[in-house]
């Protein structure tokens, strides 16, 4: 049964998958364009009614249609969020949490004495994020069509209760990923990067354990694999980081330490994906004792894993009007602000080059996307300690970090230097000799 569970949480019935794909493609596209009219439930009923004959609208299809309607309603609400609302809510939450120092003047939020350059820079960044996320969203929207048939075939041998529950879990996971891509946030980045690899694993299980046709298996593997590769693009992380940015700032994610990919990161993602669903599926199958045990253990582990993954999604190098802010709870006790007066240069450097004396290396083993923040004078940095080592205050002359989108970071700093928005030294794309 556990093998069947793994092979089936990739999709639902074929008719429901086709109907959901049409609904997702039509309604999501209309929501992004701001042209959705009428009620969502009416739209779902019309589309599903046109795809499925009335005789096929059984209990499973009715449940699936309801789930689709809920997903579409959440999607439209997220897509209609106005930038001003997002900024105001993120300002208050970030200030309360103390993660990033708030801007010091009105110019930082784009409200100063009629200067429109902050708003133009902010608008241009958002438009760039939309363009780069468009292919990722299309691949995700197409998942019900590419992976649905294999999932439908895998679910044919299930009982009614677990099959219905598996379909519901699948649509909820797909819908959560869709919302995360339409309204990028750090929490959404964690969700979509948990769901996408889980879909790949389940597609492989369905291809190996089920007797579906080669075309069906290849379609599921190709669709889920493409989705997993797409959500791993740094553009997704960049858009998610800036989904909670406020004012005239630009957040650039730091790269994940490579050592975490060996075991901790896959294990955490597996726990976050399997923890919430294993217990309910076992209960639906009738395994009461095992289901209750899985609920008691799975949910706490899933919450713990998700919170650990959230730490990785909230590591940033932030470009602000005052200079640069480094936010990384894995290496720093508190965010570090490097003001314009303290900043001599921001430059790219080879990842394997040795660090200079007086520099602090905060990359945690990452080498791609290495940049060096060269200071104009010594700066005190409190490095976070481990259980066996207390926090340590270092007096440094430069800080070395690895960002996920180095080219974008250097372009933003260069654009702001040209615009005169901050008296910041222009970045250097050449490495020191």
C-alpha positions as CSV (number, residue, x, y, z in Angstrom):
1,X,0.0,0.0,0.0
2,X,2.8,2.4,0.8
3,X,4.2,1.8,-2.7
4,X,0.8,2.6,-4.1
5,X,0.6,5.7,-2.0
6,X,3.9,6.9,-3.5
7,X,2.8,6.1,-7.0
8,X,-0.6,7.8,-6.8
9,X,-0.1,11.2,-5.1
10,X,0.8,12.6,-8.6
11,X,-2.7,13.1,-10.0
12,X,-6.4,12.4,-10.2
13,X,-8.9,11.0,-12.7
14,X,-8.3,11.7,-16.4
15,X,-11.5,13.6,-16.8
16,X,-10.9,15.8,-13.7
17,X,-7.4,16.4,-14.8
18,X,-8.4,17.6,-18.2
19,X,-11.1,19.8,-16.8
20,X,-8.7,21.3,-14.2
21,X,-6.1,22.0,-16.8
22,X,-8.6,23.9,-18.9
23,X,-9.8,25.8,-15.8
24,X,-6.3,26.5,-14.6
25,X,-5.1,27.7,-18.0
26,X,-8.1,29.9,-18.8
27,X,-8.9,31.4,-15.3
28,X,-5.3,31.9,-14.3
29,X,-4.5,33.7,-17.6
30,X,-7.5,35.9,-17.2
31,X,-6.7,36.6,-13.5
32,X,-3.2,37.8,-14.4
33,X,-4.5,40.0,-17.1
34,X,-7.1,41.4,-14.7
35,X,-10.0,40.4,-16.9
36,X,-11.8,37.8,-14.8
37,X,-15.5,38.4,-14.6
38,X,-18.4,36.6,-12.9
39,X,-18.1,34.0,-10.2
40,X,-15.4,31.4,-10.0
41,X,-17.9,28.6,-9.3
42,X,-19.8,29.4,-12.4
43,X,-16.7,29.4,-14.5
44,X,-15.6,26.0,-13.1
45,X,-19.1,24.6,-13.7
46,X,-19.2,25.8,-17.3
47,X,-15.7,24.5,-18.1
48,X,-16.0,21.2,-16.4
49,X,-19.4,20.7,-17.8
50,X,-18.1,21.2,-21.3
51,X,-15.3,18.7,-20.8
52,X,-17.0,16.0,-18.8
53,X,-20.3,14.4,-19.8
54,X,-23.0,14.7,-17.1
55,X,-23.0,10.9,-16.6
56,X,-19.4,11.0,-15.5
57,X,-19.9,13.6,-12.7
58,X,-19.7,11.1,-9.9
59,X,-18.7,11.7,-6.3
60,X,-15.0,11.8,-7.1
61,X,-15.5,14.3,-9.9
62,X,-17.7,16.5,-7.7
63,X,-15.1,16.6,-5.0
64,X,-12.4,17.4,-7.5
65,X,-14.5,20.2,-9.0
66,X,-15.0,21.7,-5.5
67,X,-11.3,21.5,-4.9
68,X,-10.6,23.2,-8.2
69,X,-13.0,26.0,-7.4
70,X,-11.3,26.7,-4.1
71,X,-7.8,26.7,-5.8
72,X,-9.0,29.1,-8.5
73,X,-10.5,31.5,-5.9
74,X,-7.3,31.6,-3.9
75,X,-5.3,32.1,-7.1
76,X,-7.4,35.0,-8.3
77,X,-7.2,36.6,-4.8
78,X,-3.4,36.3,-4.8
79,X,-3.1,37.6,-8.4
80,X,-5.2,40.6,-7.7
81,X,-3.0,41.8,-4.7
82,X,-1.9,45.3,-5.3
83,X,1.7,46.2,-4.8
84,X,0.8,48.9,-2.3
85,X,-1.0,46.4,-0.1
86,X,1.9,43.9,-0.3
87,X,4.4,46.6,0.5
88,X,2.5,48.0,3.5
89,X,1.9,44.6,5.1
90,X,5.5,43.5,4.5
91,X,6.8,46.8,6.0
92,X,5.0,46.3,9.3
93,X,5.8,42.6,9.5
94,X,9.5,43.0,8.7
95,X,9.8,46.0,11.2
96,X,8.2,44.0,13.9
97,X,10.4,41.0,13.2
98,X,13.5,43.1,13.1
99,X,14.9,41.2,10.1
100,X,15.8,44.2,7.9
101,X,16.3,47.8,9.1
102,X,13.6,50.0,7.8
103,X,14.4,52.9,5.4
104,X,15.6,56.0,7.1
105,X,13.8,58.5,4.9
106,X,10.8,59.0,2.6
107,X,13.0,58.8,-0.5
108,X,13.5,55.1,0.3
109,X,9.8,54.4,0.0
110,X,9.3,56.4,-3.2
111,X,7.4,59.2,-1.5
112,X,10.0,62.0,-1.4
113,X,9.6,65.4,-3.0
114,X,8.2,64.2,-6.4
115,X,11.2,62.1,-7.4
116,X,9.8,59.2,-9.5
117,X,13.1,57.2,-10.0
118,X,12.5,54.8,-7.0
119,X,9.1,53.9,-8.3
120,X,10.4,53.4,-11.9
121,X,13.2,51.1,-10.6
122,X,10.8,49.1,-8.5
123,X,8.3,48.8,-11.3
124,X,11.0,47.7,-13.8
125,X,12.2,45.0,-11.4
126,X,8.7,43.6,-11.0
127,X,8.1,43.5,-14.7
128,X,11.4,41.6,-15.2
129,X,10.3,39.1,-12.5
130,X,7.0,38.5,-14.3
131,X,8.7,37.9,-17.6
132,X,11.2,35.4,-16.2
133,X,8.5,33.6,-14.2
134,X,6.1,33.2,-17.2
135,X,7.7,29.9,-18.5
136,X,7.8,28.5,-15.0
137,X,4.1,29.2,-14.5
138,X,3.2,27.7,-17.9
139,X,5.1,24.5,-17.0
140,X,3.3,24.3,-13.7
141,X,-0.1,24.9,-15.2
142,X,0.5,22.1,-17.7
143,X,1.3,19.5,-15.0
144,X,-2.3,18.1,-14.8
145,X,-2.1,17.4,-18.6
146,X,1.4,15.9,-18.5
147,X,1.3,13.9,-15.2
148,X,-2.5,13.4,-14.8
149,X,-2.9,10.3,-17.0
150,X,-0.2,8.4,-15.2
151,X,-1.7,9.4,-11.8
152,X,-5.1,8.4,-12.9
153,X,-3.9,5.0,-14.0
154,X,-2.1,4.5,-10.7
155,X,-5.2,5.4,-8.7
156,X,-7.5,2.9,-10.5
157,X,-6.6,0.1,-8.1
158,X,-7.3,2.1,-4.9
159,X,-10.4,2.0,-2.8
160,X,-12.8,4.9,-2.9
161,X,-11.9,6.7,0.3
162,X,-8.1,6.7,-0.2
163,X,-8.5,7.5,-3.9
164,X,-10.7,10.6,-3.2
165,X,-8.3,11.7,-0.5
166,X,-5.3,11.3,-2.7
167,X,-7.0,13.3,-5.5
168,X,-7.7,16.1,-2.9
169,X,-4.1,16.1,-1.7
170,X,-2.8,16.3,-5.3
171,X,-5.0,19.3,-6.2
172,X,-4.1,21.1,-3.0
173,X,-0.4,20.6,-3.6
174,X,-0.7,21.7,-7.2
175,X,-2.8,24.7,-6.3
176,X,-0.4,25.7,-3.5
177,X,2.4,25.6,-6.0
178,X,0.4,27.7,-8.5
179,X,-0.4,30.3,-5.9
180,X,3.3,30.4,-4.9
181,X,4.3,31.1,-8.5
182,X,1.6,33.7,-9.1
183,X,2.2,35.6,-5.8
184,X,5.8,34.8,-5.0
185,X,6.8,34.9,-1.3
186,X,9.5,33.2,0.7
187,X,7.0,30.7,2.2
188,X,5.7,30.0,-1.3
189,X,9.2,29.3,-2.5
190,X,9.6,26.7,0.2
191,X,6.2,25.1,-0.7
192,X,6.9,24.9,-4.4
193,X,10.4,23.5,-3.9
194,X,8.9,20.8,-1.6
195,X,6.1,19.9,-3.9
196,X,8.0,19.8,-7.2
197,X,10.6,17.2,-6.1
198,X,7.9,15.2,-4.5
199,X,6.0,15.1,-7.8
200,X,9.2,13.8,-9.5
201,X,9.6,11.0,-7.0
202,X,6.0,10.0,-7.3
203,X,6.2,10.1,-11.1
204,X,9.1,7.7,-11.0
205,X,7.3,5.4,-8.6
206,X,4.2,5.4,-10.9
207,X,6.4,4.6,-13.9
208,X,8.2,1.7,-12.1
209,X,5.4,0.2,-10.1
210,X,2.4,0.7,-12.4
211,X,1.6,-0.9,-15.8
212,X,0.7,2.4,-17.6
213,X,1.8,2.9,-21.2
214,X,5.2,4.2,-22.1
215,X,3.8,7.4,-23.4
216,X,1.9,8.0,-20.1
217,X,4.9,7.3,-18.0
218,X,7.3,9.5,-20.1
219,X,4.7,12.3,-20.1
220,X,4.6,12.3,-16.3
221,X,8.4,12.1,-15.9
222,X,9.0,14.8,-18.4
223,X,6.3,17.1,-17.0
224,X,7.3,16.7,-13.3
225,X,11.0,16.9,-14.2
226,X,10.5,20.1,-16.2
227,X,8.6,21.6,-13.3
228,X,11.3,20.7,-10.7
229,X,14.0,22.2,-12.9
230,X,11.9,25.3,-13.6
231,X,11.2,26.1,-9.9
232,X,14.9,25.6,-9.1
233,X,15.7,28.6,-11.4
234,X,17.2,31.5,-9.4
235,X,14.6,33.8,-10.9
236,X,12.0,32.0,-8.8
237,X,14.0,32.6,-5.6
238,X,14.6,36.3,-6.6
239,X,11.0,37.0,-7.3
240,X,10.0,35.3,-4.0
241,X,12.5,37.3,-2.0
242,X,11.2,40.5,-3.4
243,X,7.6,39.6,-2.8
244,X,8.1,40.8,0.7
245,X,10.4,43.7,-0.1
246,X,9.2,47.1,0.9
247,X,10.1,50.5,-0.4
248,X,13.0,51.0,-2.8
249,X,14.9,47.9,-1.9
250,X,15.9,44.8,-3.8
251,X,16.6,41.5,-2.1
252,X,19.0,38.9,-3.6
253,X,18.9,35.4,-2.1
254,X,22.1,33.8,-0.9
255,X,23.0,30.4,-2.2
256,X,22.3,27.2,-0.3
257,X,25.3,25.6,1.3
258,X,26.2,22.6,-0.9
259,X,26.7,20.3,2.0
260,X,23.0,20.5,2.7
261,X,22.2,18.8,-0.6
262,X,23.9,15.6,0.5
263,X,21.2,14.6,3.0
264,X,19.7,17.3,5.2
265,X,17.8,19.2,2.4
266,X,16.3,16.1,0.7
267,X,15.3,14.6,4.0
268,X,13.7,17.9,5.2
269,X,11.8,18.2,1.9
270,X,10.6,14.6,2.1
271,X,9.4,15.1,5.7
272,X,7.6,18.3,4.8
273,X,5.9,16.5,1.8
274,X,5.1,13.2,3.4
275,X,4.3,14.2,6.9
276,X,0.9,15.8,6.4
277,X,-0.5,13.2,4.0
278,X,0.7,9.8,5.2
279,X,-1.5,9.6,8.3
280,X,-4.7,10.7,6.6
281,X,-4.1,8.2,3.8
282,X,-3.6,5.3,6.2
283,X,-6.7,6.3,8.1
284,X,-8.7,6.4,4.9
285,X,-7.5,2.9,4.0
286,X,-8.6,1.7,7.4
287,X,-5.3,1.3,9.2
288,X,-6.4,3.2,12.3
289,X,-3.4,2.4,14.5
290,X,-0.8,3.2,11.9
291,X,-2.7,6.2,10.7
292,X,-2.9,7.7,14.2
293,X,0.8,7.0,14.8
294,X,1.7,8.7,11.5
295,X,-0.5,11.7,12.4
296,X,1.2,12.0,15.8
297,X,4.7,11.8,14.3
298,X,4.3,13.2,10.8
299,X,2.7,16.5,11.5
300,X,5.3,17.7,14.0
301,X,8.1,16.5,11.8
302,X,6.6,18.3,8.8
303,X,6.3,21.6,10.7
304,X,9.8,21.3,12.0
305,X,11.1,20.5,8.5
306,X,9.2,23.4,6.9
307,X,10.5,25.9,9.5
308,X,14.0,24.7,8.8
309,X,13.6,25.1,5.1
310,X,12.2,28.6,5.7
311,X,15.5,29.7,7.1
312,X,17.1,28.9,3.8
313,X,14.5,31.0,2.0
314,X,15.2,34.1,4.1
315,X,18.9,34.6,3.6
316,X,19.4,37.7,1.5
317,X,21.8,40.4,0.5
318,X,19.5,43.5,0.3
319,X,20.3,46.6,-1.8
320,X,18.7,49.6,0.1
321,X,19.1,53.4,-0.3
322,X,21.4,53.5,2.7
323,X,23.8,50.8,1.2
324,X,23.7,47.1,1.6
325,X,22.1,44.8,4.3
326,X,23.2,41.2,4.8
327,X,20.5,39.0,6.4
328,X,21.6,35.5,7.2
329,X,20.6,33.8,10.5
330,X,22.8,30.8,9.6
331,X,26.0,32.9,9.9
332,X,25.1,36.2,11.6
333,X,23.5,36.9,14.9
334,X,22.0,40.1,13.6
335,X,21.6,41.7,10.1
336,X,24.7,43.7,9.0
337,X,24.2,47.2,7.5
338,X,27.0,48.4,5.3
339,X,26.3,52.1,4.7
340,X,27.3,54.0,1.5
341,X,30.1,55.6,3.4
342,X,31.5,52.3,4.6
343,X,31.2,50.6,1.2
344,X,34.2,50.9,-1.1
345,X,33.2,48.4,-3.8
346,X,31.0,45.5,-4.6
347,X,32.7,43.1,-6.9
348,X,32.5,39.6,-8.4
349,X,35.3,37.3,-7.6
350,X,36.2,33.6,-8.5
351,X,34.6,31.2,-6.1
352,X,37.8,29.2,-5.6
353,X,40.1,32.3,-5.0
354,X,41.5,32.5,-1.5
355,X,40.0,35.2,0.7
356,X,42.1,38.3,1.6
357,X,43.4,38.8,5.2
358,X,40.8,40.6,7.2
359,X,37.9,39.2,5.1
360,X,35.2,37.1,6.6
361,X,33.8,34.2,4.4
362,X,30.1,33.7,5.0
363,X,29.4,31.4,2.0
364,X,29.3,28.1,4.0
365,X,31.0,26.2,1.2
366,X,29.1,27.7,-1.8
367,X,31.3,29.0,-4.6
368,X,29.0,30.0,-7.5
369,X,27.9,33.6,-7.5
370,X,30.6,34.8,-5.2
371,X,30.7,38.5,-4.5
372,X,32.9,40.5,-2.2
373,X,31.8,43.6,-0.2
374,X,34.9,45.6,0.1
375,X,34.7,48.1,3.0
376,X,36.3,51.5,3.4
377,X,37.3,50.8,6.9
378,X,37.0,48.1,9.6
379,X,33.5,46.9,10.5
380,X,32.3,44.8,13.5
381,X,30.4,41.7,12.5
382,X,28.9,39.3,15.0
383,X,29.2,35.8,13.7
384,X,26.6,33.4,14.9
385,X,28.0,30.6,17.1
386,X,27.1,26.9,17.3
387,X,26.0,25.0,20.4
388,X,29.6,24.4,21.4
389,X,30.8,27.9,20.3
390,X,29.4,31.2,21.4
391,X,28.8,34.2,19.1
392,X,32.0,35.8,17.9
393,X,32.6,39.5,17.1
394,X,34.9,40.0,14.2
395,X,36.5,43.2,12.9
396,X,36.6,42.7,9.1
397,X,37.7,44.7,6.1
398,X,35.5,42.8,3.5
399,X,32.7,40.3,3.5
400,X,32.5,37.4,1.0
401,X,29.1,35.9,0.2
402,X,27.5,33.8,-2.6
403,X,24.3,35.1,-4.2
404,X,21.9,33.1,-6.4
405,X,21.6,35.8,-9.1
406,X,25.0,37.6,-9.1
407,X,24.4,39.3,-12.5
408,X,21.1,40.7,-11.4
409,X,22.7,42.0,-8.2
410,X,25.5,43.8,-10.0
411,X,23.0,45.2,-12.5
412,X,20.8,46.6,-9.8
413,X,23.7,48.3,-8.0
414,X,25.0,49.7,-11.3
415,X,21.5,51.0,-12.3
416,X,21.1,52.8,-8.9
417,X,24.6,54.3,-9.2
418,X,23.8,55.6,-12.6
419,X,20.4,57.0,-11.5
420,X,22.1,58.8,-8.6
421,X,19.6,57.3,-6.2
422,X,22.4,56.4,-3.9
423,X,25.9,57.6,-3.7
424,X,27.1,54.0,-4.0
425,X,30.3,53.0,-5.8
426,X,29.5,51.2,-9.1
427,X,30.1,47.4,-8.9
428,X,33.0,45.7,-10.6
429,X,32.3,42.6,-12.7
430,X,36.0,41.8,-12.9
431,X,37.8,39.8,-10.3
432,X,40.8,41.1,-8.5
433,X,44.1,40.0,-9.8
